[in-house]
Amino acid sequence: HEQPQPPSRAMTDSKVKDMSLAEFGRKELDLAEVEMPGLMNTRAEFGPKKPLQGVRIMGSLHMTIQTAVLIETLYELGADVRWCSCNIFSTQDHAAAAVVAKKTSKVFAWKGETLEEYWWCTVQALTWPDGKGPQMIVDDGGDATLLIHEGVKREKEFKETGKVPDPESTDNDEFKCILRIIADSLKEDPQKWTKMAADCVGVSEETTTGVHRLYEMEKNGSLLFTAINVNDSCTKSKFDNLYGCKHSLPDGIMRATDVMLAGKTAVICGFGDVGKGSARAMQAAGARTIITEIDPICALQAAMEGFQVAKLEDVLSFGDIFITTTGNKGIIMYEHMEKMKNNAIVGNIGHFDNEIDLAGLTKAAGVVRQNIKPQVDRWVKKDGKGIILLAEGRLL
C-alpha cells in the first residue's frame, strides 16, 4: 500500500491491504456468524425496523472476523459505519477485505501499520466525506475518544492564544502523531474536533484500562459525551478477559515461537481476569506457572488456587516465559530483561504497549535486534544472551 494522505483529509473509499482476500474472509465470516448467535438474533429481531437508520457509527476495535460480524450487524440495523483497528498488528486482512467487498462499512486497517499510518486510519474512520464526525463510537482502548478530547482541548487553546500544538514537545511517539494531526487540522478547520464532540452522542468502551481513563475524565469534569462501560459487563469481562485470554495466549506464543509449553516455567505478571485466564492456560499446557501480583487479594486468590506467588525479581534467572497482564505500565523493565536466561520469551496480553520497557531495551548500549519474523524479535544483550520479544510488547 502507498503512503497515507495528509491526516486531516477524509477518504470516501476504504484502505485495506489486499482485496483478493475477500472471498476467504467471507467464508470465515460465515463460520463466525454461527458462533455469534447474540448478534445474529439482534439482526433478525431489529433488522427490519432499522433502529440505527442513518446513524453515523465509528469503530476503533481490532479488525478481525468477529468484529466484522459486529460491523455487519450495525449495518443491518441501518447504521452508516466507518472502521479502523485499535492495534497496529491485530487486523486480519481477509476480514477487512470481506467487509469492504460487501460494502457494509468503510474500513481503514491493515496488519503491520506504522504509528503514523495507525493514527491516519483513526482520522479517516472518524471523518465522513462531508466533514462530519460520528454520532456514536465503538472504542477499544480509548484512542478515538482521546483524539477527539485532545483536539477539543488544543482547539480551545489555539482560539484563546493562537498556540499550535508542537509534536516535538513530547517524547511519546504516539502523542507526537496526535499533536501532528491536530496541528494539521487547525489549518483547514480550527473547530473540527469541537464540532465533532458536539455531534457525538456517546461512546462504548471495551477495555479495562480504557474504562479507567473514562472514569478519571468523568471525575475531573473533562468527559465531553456519555460513555458506556462495556468492559464490566460479565459477558465481556469474563468471556474476553478471562476465557478469551485463556484461549489466545498459548495460541499467540505458539504461532510466534512454536515452543513446547509443557515443562517450561511461565511467569504471569498479574492475577486479574486476564492474568487468571493466562495462568490457567499455561498450567493446562503443562507449564510450571508462577504469579507476580501487588494486590493482596488477587495474590491470595492465586495462592488459594494452587499457584506459587513470587516477586518478579526472584524468578528472572530461571523463568522461560514472562507475560504481563496488568494494563499498567512499567511491569517488565530493561533491568529485569538483563537478568533473564537465554531466549526467555517476553510478551504482553494487557491492552496497552507500555507494560514492557521497549524504549529502555531499544536504547540500551550493545543490544542488537534480530528480527525472526513479523512481530517476533530476538534482542541480543551484551553478554550474548537473547530474549525473544513478541509483538514489540503490544497485545499479542
C-alpha positions, -999 to +999 in steps of 0.1 A: +000+000+000+012+035-007+019+061+020-012+077+036-025+110+025-023+140+048-041+130+080-068+157+081-083+148+047-111+123+047-112+095+021-145+082+008-131+048-001-116+022+022-079+014+026-070-022+032-041-044+023-054-069-003-089-072-017-082-106-032-086-119+003-123-110+004-136-144-006-115-162+021-127-136+046-164-142+037-160-179+042-146-173+077-174-148+084-200-173+075-185-197+101-182-170+127-219-160+124-229-194+136-207-189+167-222-155+175-260-161+179-265-129+200-256-107+171-274-128+146-306-128+167-303-090+170-303-087+133-333-110+130-353-091+157-343-055+149-330-056+114-364-049+097-371-019+119-337-003+112-334+015+146-300+029+137-311+042+103-286+068+091-267+069+124-230+076+118-211+050+138-173+049+140-154+019+154-118+017+167-117-020+175-095-049+163-105-055+127-110-093+130-135-117+116-156-115+148-155-077+147-167-080+111-199-098+124-205-068+147-199-043+119-223-060+096-249-062+124-247-024+128-251-021+091-282-044+091-297-022+118-293+008+094-260+024+106-235+043+084-203+027+095-166+036+093-139+014+110-103+012+119-083-011+142-072-003+177-038-021+173-012-018+146-008-056+145-043-070+151-060-066+118-070-097+099-066-085+064-091-110+050-117-098+074-111-062+064-113-071+027-146-091+032-163-061+048-152-037+021-162-061-007-198-063+007-199-025+012-211-028+048-186-004+062-157+018+051-125+003+066-091+018+071-069-010+086-042-035+077-018-057+097+015-041+104+007-004+103+033+022+114+022+045+142+017+073+116-005+050+095-024+039+125-034+074+136-041+084+099-065+054+098-082+066+130-087+101+115-102+086+083-126+064+103-136+095+124-142+117+094-171+113+070-167+127+034-188+158+042-165+166+072-189+154+099-179+130+126-195+101+143-227+102+164-216+070+182-182+055+188-173+019+195-139+023+212-114-002+225-086+014+245-099+049+241-078+061+212-107+076+192-121+092+223-086+105+232-080+121+198-113+140+199-108+152+235-072+163+228-084+180+197-111+200+216-085+210+242-060+221+216-085+240+195-096+259+226-060+268+234-055+279+197-086+301+198-075+318+230-038+321+224-030+312+188-008+284+200-004+255+176+005+220+191+042+212+188+049+174+182+084+179+195+071+189+229+067+153+239+089+122+239+059+099+233+059+087+197+021+082+196+014+116+212+037+131+186+013+117+159-018+131+177-003+166+180+008+165+144-028+155+133-043+183+154-018+209+141-026+199+106-064+200+111-062+235+126-050+248+092-082+235+075-108+238+102-099+252+136-132+238+151-131+203+135-128+184+168-151+208+188-179+202+163-172+165+162-175+163+200-208+183+200-223+158+174-212+127+193-240+112+215-217+087+232-190+061+232-189+025+243-155+015+258-144-022+256-113-025+277-104-023+314-078+005+311-099+025+287-128+024+312-105+036+340-095+065+318-131+075+312-139+074+349-110+097+356-122+121+329-158+120+343-144+127+378-123+157+367-151+171+345-134+167+312-156+140+296-174+156+267-201+129+260-218+099+275-197+068+279-209+032+283-187+008+303-188-024+282-158-039+299-176-045+332-204-064+316-199-100+327-203-112+291-173-091+282-150-092+312-154-129+317-157-142+281-130-119+268-106-111+296-108-145+313-117-171+288-106-152+257-071-147+270-071-183+282-076-193+246-054-167+228-023-166+250-010-201+242-022-196+206-001-164+203+030-179+219+030-210+197+023-190+165+052-168+173+078-194+186+064-229+182+080-238+216+068-267+237+050-251+267+050-283+288+078-283+313+086-246+309+084-221+338+058-195+329+057-162+349+023-144+347+025-108+359-009-100+374-038-121+385-069-101+375-092-116+350-066-116+322-040-130+345-063-157+357-071-169+322-035-167+312-023-187+342-049-214+337-038-217+300-001-221+309-010-245+337-032-266+313-004-267+288+019-283+314+040-253+323+050-246+359+032-214+365+043-186+389+022-155+396+035-120+405+009-097+419+009-065+440-028-066+450-030-087+482-065-101+474-055-112+439-023-126+453-043-146+478-066-159+451-036-171+432-022-189+462-056-204+471-058-218+435-025-236+439-002-212+421+032-201+435+032-164+442+066-147+440+083-114+433+094-108+397+130-102+408+131-136+424+122-156+392+141-137+365+170-161+363+150-192+357+117-182+340+112-194+304+082-173+296+072-139+310+037-125+303+024-091+315-014-090+320-020-059+342-030-029+319-005-008+339+029+005+328+065-004+336+059-040+346+090-056+330+118-031+327+151-034+309+169-041+342+146-072+345+153-083+310+191-081+316+188-108+342+167-133+322+181-165+308+190-170+272+159-170+248+134-162+276+101-153+259+086-120+269+051-109+258+022-087+269-015-095+268-026-064+287-042-039+263-016-012+261+020-014+249+039+001+278+039-028+303+072-039+288+100-014+286+107-015+248+122+021+250+148+010+275+156-021+256+159-002+223+182+024+239+204+000+259+240+001+249+253-030+230+218-046+225+212-059+190+178-066+175+174-097+153+141-099+135+130-136+134+097-130+115+070-103+116+062-094+153+089-117+167+123-103+176+153-117+194+171-089+213+208-100+220+223-084+251+259-076+257+265-110+273+255-128+242+222-140+257+190-130+240+153-125+249+125-132+224+101-103+225+066-108+209+047-081+190+071-053+202+055-055+236+020-049+222-011-071+228-001-105+215 
